[in-house]
Amino acid sequence: MPAGLVISAPASGVGKTTLTLSLARAWRNRGLNVQCFKSGPDYIDPAFHAAATGRASVNVDSWAMDRGGIAHLVGRGADADVVLAEGSMGLFDGVAARGVSGTGATADIAEMLGWPVLLVIDPSGQAQTAAAIAAGLRDYRPGVRLAGVVLNRVASPRHEDLVRRALDDAGIAVFGALPRHAEISLPKRHLGLVQAEEQAEIGKLIDEAARFVAEHVDLDAVLQSAAAWAPQPAANGLNVTPPGQRIALARDAAFSFVYPHMLEAWRAAGADISNFSPLADEAPDASADVCWLPGGYPELHAGKIAANARFRSGLRAFAETRPVHGECGGYMVLGTALTDADGVRHEMAGLLGLETSFAKRRMHLGYRLAELAAPMPGHRPGARLRGHEFHYSTIAAQPDTPLAVVHDATGAVIAETGSRRGNATGTFFHLIAEDR
């Protein structure tokens, strides 16, 4: 029977991902099968999980998914020895208004699955106050159970002793304390971690992190704190419809932000996916019946995309007879032009009139609920789609017919409506699931 555990923290940037990867690899090195999940809409961490465990990881999200969909996804851990769910932001951080089965908080997943929480605490600049924070998190929500704490970035043995004594007085187990160790820091970028596939040395980095954590954390005690978990059969899977029978999917360093569960659901429904690389100047497969451009980092490759005539002409020819859809970065590439951070304007595919700019960065972040005013691949007019938006571009022009009425998590209407023109559609949000 698998043992389930949630890795969380009081805030972002404390070390959840590093600890998750380290524990996963350390237990895998001991011969255990480890399955990871990511709570929330982060689409980068699952690739790191897969690198650490050798098993595909997917997102589970209480704002966008119902309990049946979440149970369906976590069921893949039934044959594992250990199941780890890495949280996002702080343990109780979600949106103000409840979504399908929660607010998107990591605590929702912990309570839903009955898994205890292993807290990562960074006591930099404090000592006993770290225990007060941990105790507050332990007591904040009765249905969420705390397994214990791992301290990260401890300054000295004296510092560790002060924090340990305070946590012991609060009745909170400390499984280990990690001194500062720059060698296992994962590179960052403006949308989060640099992606796993972009790091040639990712295996060595995770091995070093696992070795370091194994030296300072009681792996056996952490494992014993996890809850025995018997996966419950899911009455239903996710409400995800493939956009076509044969899908041409843009896939390279500029187009890589797509949720793993989406691709799995498409394949499970019988769709065939053929990848192509716009950065390699490849056109979509001529035998496909739909083309899908995910998000990614087109702003970092805008000059090359603009120069790749075979890709752009092939995409335009495809769109003359068949649907093409872009999400976020893919939407920007379907537009007329993209201005990069240096103020250089690059011509894009021109299938939509959208013009975007990174010259003046402005963050757009949050859950999105869209009601389609027109069809998009795989979804009818009137469908309610749940997704997440995260980018730093500004809209210089969005002249086409709006694709949807889009609300944020509070219910407020937002300006990023998406667009449609002919067979081309695009959205700024990344699709997670459709309401039933």
Secondary structure as UniProt FT lines:
FT   STRAND          3..8
FT   TURN            12..13
FT   HELIX           16..29
FT   TURN            30..31
FT   STRAND          34..39
FT   HELIX           45..53
FT   STRAND          58..60
FT   TURN            62..64
FT   HELIX           67..74
FT   HELIX           75..79
FT   STRAND          82..86
FT   TURN            91..92
FT   HELIX           106..113
FT   STRAND          117..121
FT   TURN            124..125
FT   HELIX           129..140
FT   TURN            142..143
FT   STRAND          146..154
FT   HELIX           157..169
FT   TURN            170..171
FT   STRAND          174..179
FT   HELIX           182..184
FT   STRAND          188..189
FT   TURN            190..191
FT   STRAND          192..193
FT   HELIX           196..198
FT   TURN            200..201
FT   HELIX           202..216
FT   HELIX           219..225
FT   STRAND          227..228
FT   STRAND          246..250
FT   TURN            253..254
FT   HELIX           260..268
FT   TURN            269..270
FT   STRAND          272..276
FT   HELIX           278..280
FT   TURN            286..287
FT   STRAND          290..293
FT   HELIX           298..300
FT   HELIX           302..307
FT   HELIX           309..319
FT   TURN            320..321
FT   STRAND          324..327
FT   HELIX           329..334
FT   STRAND          337..339
FT   TURN            341..342
FT   STRAND          345..347
FT   STRAND          355..357
FT   STRAND          364..372
FT   TURN            377..378
FT   TURN            381..382
FT   STRAND          384..391
FT   STRAND          394..397
FT   STRAND          401..402
FT   STRAND          404..407
FT   TURN            409..410
FT   STRAND          419..421
FT   TURN            422..423
FT   STRAND          424..427
FT   STRAND          430..434
//
